[in-house]
Amino acid sequence: MKRPALIVAILILSTSIFSQISREAAELTEKGIKHYEAGDLDRALEILTKAIEVSSKPKPRKPARANALTQSSDEPELRDRITFHDPVTATAFLNRGHVQFARAKMDLAIADYSESIRLKPANADAFCARSTANMLAGKPSQALDDAQRAIKIEPKFARGYLALSMALHELGRYAEALSSVNKAIELDPENAESYFRRGDFYRLAVRYDEAMADYDKANALDSQLASPYTGRGAIRFEQGRYQESIDHYSTALKLDPRLLQPLRFRGYAYLAIGKDDEAERDFARVLAIAPAVREEIERARSEILGKRKL
């Protein structure tokens, strides 16, 4: 995908009693996406939740039967509990899942992706999104299953192979992971993210020159893609070239201020060169969005400060 962003789906439906609901929910979804892209995750979450509420309505009652004796005493109660989900509801759940993902709330993201899949089972995008969330939630086997299901739905879906490669890599099946990301590139050679992901595989294998070449290729295809700068920052950090690392992370954040990884790691780089105030500002911003990573930050802070004393 050109950018790990949300998908706007303005649905044009045939005239029905729910067409107005569809339009309102779709407009809310688009509005929520704009707030997400602006980095206002709280407002995006609020608006997308409203879109879900608007597009999920009680099913209209049928006229009462002439013969009341044929009507079960439980039927009115059961009927009132039936909810109609407009087709746009699946899209709203998918997009709200992306917002939860950006907030590092993986359990909530998975729940929203699962609901989107329940409402629209043949949605390969939702399976890919849930695959990535499952992987980051420490569930690589579930991530693998979701990626395989996405490919089964769309056998030539490049993003499906990309998700598959990430799950395989997380499971330690490195050769298969590289083969899968190469398949993604074969299916869609203009997809910048595939090159970035392969660059990450090379970086983790300490094949830095190949990683940098893939990051460069990714940005040649999409100059606004932030993730390759995060990868470059990671390489320079691992090489102890902390100021260069900070520069790359800062570029990533300028391109996409929603990203938590470059913000967190820029804090580590600041800490490594003794710029403690700058580091703490970055950590505070991360924790305001994703308090669940506090323990990880504390552990890294302790390790970096320990090295500074040597």
VENCORHU-V621318 format. One record per residue. BURIAL is + if it has 24 or more other C-alpha atoms within 12 Angstrom, else -. Layout:
BEGIN
burial:BURIAL
burial:BURIAL
END
This chain:
BEGIN
burial:+
burial:+
burial:+
burial:+
burial:+
burial:+
burial:+
burial:+
burial:+
burial:-
burial:+
burial:-
burial:-
burial:-
burial:-
burial:-
burial:-
burial:+
burial:-
burial:-
burial:+
burial:+
burial:+
burial:+
burial:+
burial:+
burial:+
burial:+
burial:+
burial:+
burial:+
burial:+
burial:+
burial:+
burial:+
burial:+
burial:+
burial:-
burial:+
burial:-
burial:+
burial:+
burial:+
burial:+
burial:+
burial:+
burial:+
burial:+
burial:+
burial:+
burial:+
burial:+
burial:+
burial:+
burial:+
burial:+
burial:+
burial:-
burial:-
burial:-
burial:-
burial:-
burial:-
burial:-
burial:-
burial:-
burial:-
burial:-
burial:-
burial:-
burial:-
burial:-
burial:-
burial:-
burial:-
burial:-
burial:-
burial:-
burial:-
burial:-
burial:-
burial:-
burial:-
burial:+
burial:+
burial:+
burial:+
burial:+
burial:+
burial:+
burial:+
burial:+
burial:+
burial:+
burial:+
burial:+
burial:+
burial:+
burial:+
burial:+
burial:+
burial:+
burial:+
burial:+
burial:+
burial:+
burial:+
burial:+
burial:+
burial:+
burial:+
burial:+
burial:+
burial:+
burial:+
burial:+
burial:+
burial:-
burial:+
burial:+
burial:-
burial:-
burial:+
burial:+
burial:+
burial:+
burial:+
burial:+
burial:+
burial:+
burial:+
burial:+
burial:+
burial:+
burial:+
burial:+
burial:+
burial:-
burial:+
burial:+
burial:+
burial:+
burial:+
burial:+
burial:+
burial:+
burial:+
burial:+
burial:+
burial:+
burial:+
burial:-
burial:-
burial:-
burial:-
burial:-
burial:+
burial:+
burial:+
burial:+
burial:+
burial:+
burial:+
burial:+
burial:+
burial:+
burial:+
burial:+
burial:+
burial:+
burial:-
burial:-
burial:-
burial:-
burial:-
burial:-
burial:+
burial:+
burial:-
burial:+
burial:+
burial:+
burial:+
burial:+
burial:+
burial:-
burial:-
burial:+
burial:-
burial:-
burial:+
burial:+
burial:+
burial:+
burial:+
burial:+
burial:+
burial:+
burial:+
burial:+
burial:+
burial:+
burial:+
burial:+
burial:-
burial:-
burial:-
burial:+
burial:-
burial:+
burial:+
burial:+
burial:+
burial:+
burial:+
burial:+
burial:+
burial:+
burial:+
burial:-
burial:+
burial:+
burial:-
burial:-
burial:+
burial:+
burial:+
burial:+
burial:+
burial:+
burial:+
burial:+
burial:+
burial:+
burial:+
burial:+
burial:+
burial:-
burial:-
burial:-
burial:-
burial:+
burial:+
burial:+
burial:+
burial:+
burial:+
burial:+
burial:+
burial:+
burial:+
burial:+
burial:+
burial:-
burial:+
burial:+
burial:+
burial:+
burial:+
burial:+
burial:+
burial:+
burial:+
burial:+
burial:+
burial:+
burial:+
burial:+
burial:+
burial:+
burial:+
burial:+
burial:+
burial:-
burial:-
burial:-
burial:-
burial:-
burial:+
burial:+
burial:-
burial:+
burial:+
burial:-
burial:+
burial:+
burial:+
burial:-
burial:+
burial:+
burial:-
burial:-
burial:+
burial:-
burial:-
burial:-
burial:+
burial:-
burial:-
burial:-
burial:+
burial:-
burial:-
burial:+
burial:-
burial:-
burial:-
burial:-
burial:-
burial:-
END
